[in-house]
Amino acid sequence: MSRKKLNLAILGSATLPIPPFNGYGGTQRGIYDLISHLNGKGHEIHLFGPGDSDVKNLENIILHAPVKNSIWIPENKLPVEIKTKEEKRHYEESIDLLKKIDLEKKLDVINIRTDNSETIKKVVENFGKERIIYSLHNVKNLERVELIKELGVQCIAHCRNHRKEYKDLQNISTIIYGVNVENYPYSGKTLMQTEEKPKLDLLKKLKKLKKDYLINIGGIGKHKGQKTCIRLALETNNNLIIAGEPQDRKKDDNGRYFQENIIPKVDNNQIFYFGNANEEEKKELLRYSKGFLFPSGFEDTTWSEPFGRAPVEALSCGTPVIAFRKGSTSEIIFNGFNGYLFDSIEEAKEKINSLDNISRNDCRRTAFKKFNSKRVADEYEKIFYETIKK
């Protein structure tokens, strides 16, 4: 007997498009992977996000966009104060739209995909807690934890470490994060080893110069540690490509970390800044790299990575990862098998020099076995059905 198709709402933010077209946006890519699989299962999904999201190829997805343009894309030059007001408007109007949708056709489950405490509170006040699932994204916030405990909302963490951070919550499950591994092209060889011809001009240049490279892709900021990536590359005599955009947002409109710590070190001889990479550019940068550097939380000790999507994308391409041992990294990197974990600069340098000992095929197999987004969608679907039975 077939189960009923679900009528779902996914309440995201308006910060970046779903999916992001360039660079940073792991949360939004995760949402897109999830709804892609749920769409294939025939469920109807009301997605709340910015108007420049692109879900038109998903026939069961209905996009609701109170805000026309993504608030934190580099092209949006509005002052920070205006952006903050736009973000608030997105949430307020999204809740009003949710009410109308629920009256017309009762929603089975509302999946909250924002850490905005006021929004979480208002959704529960308007719809009750029974059919709400809150997917945790960012690091632990004591005020938000107390609110969630008070509201009694069912929560989902991205990994075991993420769940441990929220150990005070009673109603919490774990669904290990995943990506569409099939969409990432595998390379068993680095740029210097492969006979393939790269498409990107920067990689053509490096190949002509007979240079391999390390890579870091993601939001640029102290919490992600690109300054450390540069230090490691210089002290191990490796080339480094950094791709991404500053993520200071409300704290610093001009990206002080980027301007003071990254740009002065870019010499286009050993240290290269690529800028924002679109999906195809990112995949090519990853698949030919000798190693992905991920010192998340090393510089900013208050940051504990909830789950790093970029390292899993690297593994999907066959690229080993060298990561700081903090947060979720020990659940992604199996030390000596698909990369290395480090606790100090000296240890990281030693591991960089041992990258040739890692099988790129093992990296790819890890991604398929452990971090496939189809499995994520299946587990979410199971929880959705359990929720409507309560």
C-alpha positions in Angstrom: 0.0 0.0 0.0 1.5 3.3 -1.1 1.8 6.1 1.5 0.1 9.5 1.0 2.2 12.2 -0.6 3.1 14.9 1.8 2.4 18.6 1.7 5.5 20.2 3.1 6.8 23.7 3.8 10.5 24.5 4.1 11.2 27.8 5.6 14.6 29.1 4.5 16.3 32.4 4.8 16.7 35.1 2.1 20.4 35.4 2.5 21.5 33.4 -0.6 19.7 31.8 -3.6 18.6 28.2 -3.5 20.9 26.8 -4.8 23.7 29.3 -4.8 25.0 30.0 -8.3 28.5 31.1 -7.1 30.8 30.3 -4.2 29.6 30.2 -0.6 26.3 28.6 0.5 26.4 25.2 2.0 23.1 25.5 3.8 21.3 26.5 0.6 22.9 23.7 -1.4 21.8 21.2 1.3 18.3 22.5 1.0 18.4 22.1 -2.7 19.7 18.6 -2.6 17.0 17.6 -0.1 14.1 19.1 -2.1 15.4 17.6 -5.3 15.1 14.1 -3.9 11.8 14.8 -2.2 10.5 16.3 -5.5 11.4 13.0 -7.1 9.3 11.1 -4.5 6.3 13.2 -5.5 5.8 15.3 -2.4 4.6 18.9 -2.7 6.9 21.4 -1.2 6.4 25.1 -0.4 9.9 26.6 -0.4 10.4 30.0 1.2 13.6 31.7 0.0 14.7 34.7 -2.1 13.2 35.3 -5.6 16.5 34.7 -7.4 16.4 31.0 -6.4 16.1 28.6 -9.3 13.8 25.6 -8.7 11.8 25.8 -11.9 13.1 22.3 -13.0 11.5 20.7 -9.9 7.8 20.3 -10.8 6.5 19.8 -7.2 8.3 22.8 -5.7 6.5 26.0 -5.2 8.7 29.0 -4.5 7.4 31.7 -2.2 9.7 34.8 -2.2 8.8 37.9 -0.2 12.2 39.3 -1.0 13.1 39.5 -4.7 16.9 39.4 -4.5 19.2 37.5 -2.2 20.4 39.7 0.6 24.0 38.7 1.1 25.2 38.0 -2.4 28.2 40.2 -3.4 26.1 41.9 -6.1 23.7 43.3 -3.5 25.3 46.6 -2.5 22.5 47.8 -0.2 23.7 49.1 3.2 23.9 46.5 6.0 21.0 48.3 7.9 18.7 47.9 4.8 19.7 44.3 4.4 18.9 43.5 8.0 15.4 45.1 7.5 14.9 43.0 4.3 15.8 39.9 6.2 13.2 40.6 8.9 10.6 41.4 6.2 11.3 38.0 4.6 10.5 36.1 7.8 7.4 38.2 8.7 5.8 37.9 5.2 6.8 34.2 5.0 4.8 33.4 8.1 1.8 35.3 6.7 2.1 33.2 3.5 2.4 30.1 5.6 -0.9 30.9 7.3 -2.7 31.3 4.0 -1.3 28.1 2.6 -2.2 26.1 5.7 -5.8 27.4 5.5 -6.2 26.4 1.9 -4.5 23.0 2.1 -3.3 21.9 5.5 0.5 21.5 5.7 1.7 18.1 7.0 5.1 19.3 8.2 6.9 22.7 8.5 10.7 22.3 8.3 12.4 25.4 9.7 15.8 26.0 8.0 16.8 29.3 9.7 18.4 30.0 13.1 16.5 33.2 13.5 15.1 32.8 17.1 12.2 35.2 16.7 11.0 33.4 13.5 11.2 30.0 15.2 9.1 31.4 18.1 6.5 32.9 15.8 6.1 29.7 13.7 5.5 27.7 16.8 3.0 30.3 18.2 1.1 30.2 14.9 1.2 26.5 14.0 1.9 24.6 17.3 4.9 22.4 17.9 3.5 19.0 16.8 4.2 19.3 13.0 7.3 21.5 13.2 10.9 20.2 12.6 13.8 22.6 13.2 17.0 21.7 11.3 19.9 23.1 13.3 22.6 24.8 11.2 24.9 27.1 13.1 26.9 26.7 16.3 25.3 26.5 19.7 23.6 29.6 20.9 22.5 29.5 24.6 19.6 31.9 24.1 18.3 29.8 21.2 18.8 26.6 23.1 16.6 27.9 26.0 14.0 29.0 23.5 13.9 25.6 21.8 13.7 23.8 25.2 10.8 26.1 26.2 9.0 25.5 22.8 9.6 21.8 22.8 10.3 21.7 19.1 11.6 18.5 17.4 15.2 19.2 16.1 17.6 17.6 13.7 21.4 17.9 14.0 23.8 17.4 11.0 26.2 15.1 12.8 26.9 13.5 16.2 29.2 16.3 17.3 26.5 18.8 16.4 24.0 16.9 18.4 26.4 16.7 21.4 26.6 20.5 21.4 22.9 20.5 21.9 22.8 17.7 24.5 20.4 19.7 26.7 17.7 19.3 24.2 15.4 16.3 24.7 13.7 16.0 21.3 16.6 15.8 18.9 17.6 13.4 16.1 20.7 13.2 14.0 20.8 13.0 10.2 24.4 13.0 8.9 24.8 15.6 6.1 25.2 14.5 2.5 25.7 15.8 -1.1 24.8 14.6 -4.5 28.0 12.7 -5.0 27.1 11.7 -8.5 27.3 15.3 -9.6 30.9 15.7 -8.7 33.4 14.5 -11.3 36.1 12.1 -10.0 39.8 12.4 -10.8 42.2 9.7 -9.7 45.1 12.1 -10.5 46.2 15.6 -9.6 46.8 18.3 -12.1 50.4 17.3 -12.8 49.5 13.6 -13.0 46.6 13.8 -15.3 46.7 13.8 -19.1 43.4 15.7 -19.2 43.4 19.3 -20.3 41.9 21.7 -17.7 39.4 24.3 -18.9 40.1 27.0 -16.3 42.8 29.5 -17.3 44.4 29.4 -13.9 44.8 25.6 -14.0 46.1 25.8 -17.6 48.8 28.2 -16.2 49.7 25.9 -13.4 49.9 22.9 -15.6 52.1 24.7 -18.0 54.4 25.6 -15.1 54.2 22.0 -13.9 52.7 23.0 -10.5 50.3 21.1 -8.4 48.2 23.0 -5.8 46.3 22.9 -2.5 42.8 24.4 -2.4 40.4 26.1 0.0 36.9 26.9 -1.1 34.2 28.5 1.0 33.2 31.7 2.9 36.3 33.7 3.8 36.6 34.7 7.4 38.5 34.1 10.6 36.2 31.2 11.5 37.2 29.3 8.3 40.9 30.1 8.6 42.2 31.1 5.2 45.1 32.9 6.8 46.2 29.5 8.2 45.9 28.0 4.8 48.3 30.6 3.4 50.8 29.9 6.2 50.7 26.2 5.6 51.1 26.6 1.9 54.1 28.9 2.3 55.8 26.8 4.9 55.5 23.6 3.0 56.4 25.2 -0.4 53.0 24.4 -2.0 50.9 26.4 -4.3 47.5 27.4 -2.9 44.2 28.5 -4.6 41.6 30.3 -2.4 38.1 30.6 -3.8 35.2 32.3 -2.1 34.0 35.7 -0.8 34.4 37.4 2.6 31.6 36.5 5.0 31.9 39.2 7.6 28.4 40.5 6.8 26.9 42.5 9.7 30.2 42.8 11.6 32.3 44.4 8.9 30.8 45.5 5.6 34.2 45.7 3.9 35.6 42.3 4.9 38.5 43.4 7.1 39.8 39.9 7.5 40.0 39.4 3.8 41.7 42.8 3.1 44.2 42.5 5.9 45.1 38.8 5.9 44.4 37.4 2.4 44.9 40.0 -0.3 48.4 41.1 0.8 49.6 37.5 0.5 48.2 36.9 -3.0 51.1 37.1 -5.4 49.7 35.0 -8.3 52.9 33.0 -8.2 52.4 30.7 -5.2 49.2 32.1 -3.6 46.2 32.6 -5.9 42.8 34.2 -5.2 40.2 32.8 -7.7 37.2 34.8 -6.5 33.8 33.3 -6.3 33.7 30.0 -8.2 30.5 28.8 -9.8 29.5 25.1 -9.6 31.5 24.0 -12.7 34.5 26.0 -11.8 34.4 24.7 -8.2 34.3 21.1 -9.4 37.3 21.5 -11.7 39.3 23.3 -8.9 38.5 20.5 -6.5 39.1 17.4 -8.7 42.6 18.3 -9.8 43.8 19.5 -6.4 46.4 17.5 -4.4 44.6 18.3 -1.2 41.8 20.4 0.4 42.8 22.5 3.4 40.1 23.0 6.1 41.4 24.7 9.2 37.9 25.6 10.3 37.9 26.8 14.0 41.7 27.0 14.2 41.9 30.8 14.3 38.5 31.5 15.8 38.3 29.1 18.8 34.7 30.0 19.4 33.7 28.4 16.1 32.9 24.7 15.9 32.0 23.5 12.4 28.4 22.1 12.5 29.1 20.2 9.3 31.5 21.1 6.5 30.0 20.6 3.1 33.1 21.7 1.2 35.3 18.9 2.5 32.6 16.3 1.4 32.5 17.9 -2.0 36.3 17.6 -2.2 36.1 13.9 -1.2 33.4 13.4 -3.8 36.0 14.5 -6.4 38.6 12.2 -5.0 40.6 14.9 -3.3 41.9 14.2 0.3 41.2 16.6 3.1 43.5 18.0 5.8 41.3 19.4 8.6 41.6 20.9 12.0 40.4 18.3 14.6 37.4 20.2 15.9 33.6 20.1 15.4 32.4 17.7 12.8 35.7 17.1 11.1 36.4 13.8 12.9 33.1 12.5 11.5 34.2 13.4 7.9 37.9 12.6 7.9 39.0 9.1 8.8 42.6 9.8 9.7 45.1 8.3 7.3 42.3 6.9 5.0 40.6 9.8 3.2 42.8 12.6 4.6 44.3 13.8 7.9 43.3 15.6 11.0 45.7 18.0 12.8 46.0 19.7 16.2 48.9 22.0 15.4 50.6 23.9 12.6 53.6 21.5 12.7 51.3 18.4 12.5 49.4 20.0 9.6 52.6 20.6 7.7 53.7 17.0 8.3 50.3 15.7 7.0 50.5 17.9 3.9 53.8 16.2 3.0 52.1 12.8 3.4 49.2 13.4 1.0 50.6 11.0 -1.6 49.8 8.2 0.9 46.1 8.8 0.5 44.1 6.9 -2.1 41.9 9.2 -4.1 39.6 6.3 -4.8 39.1 5.8 -1.1 38.1 9.5 -0.8 35.4 9.0 -3.4 34.2 5.8 -1.9 33.9 7.5 1.5 31.6 10.1 0.0 29.4 7.6 -1.7 29.1 5.4 1.4 28.8 7.9 4.1 27.7 11.3 2.7 25.1 10.7 -0.1 22.2 13.2 -0.1 19.7 10.5 -1.2 20.2 8.8 2.1 19.6 12.2 3.8 16.3 12.6 2.0 15.2 9.1 2.9 15.9 9.8 6.6 14.1 13.1 6.5 11.1 11.5 4.8 11.0 8.9 7.5 10.9 11.5 10.2 8.2 13.5 8.3 5.9 10.4 8.2 6.6 9.7 11.9 5.7 13.3 12.7 2.2 13.2 11.1 1.4 9.9 13.0 1.9 11.6 16.4 
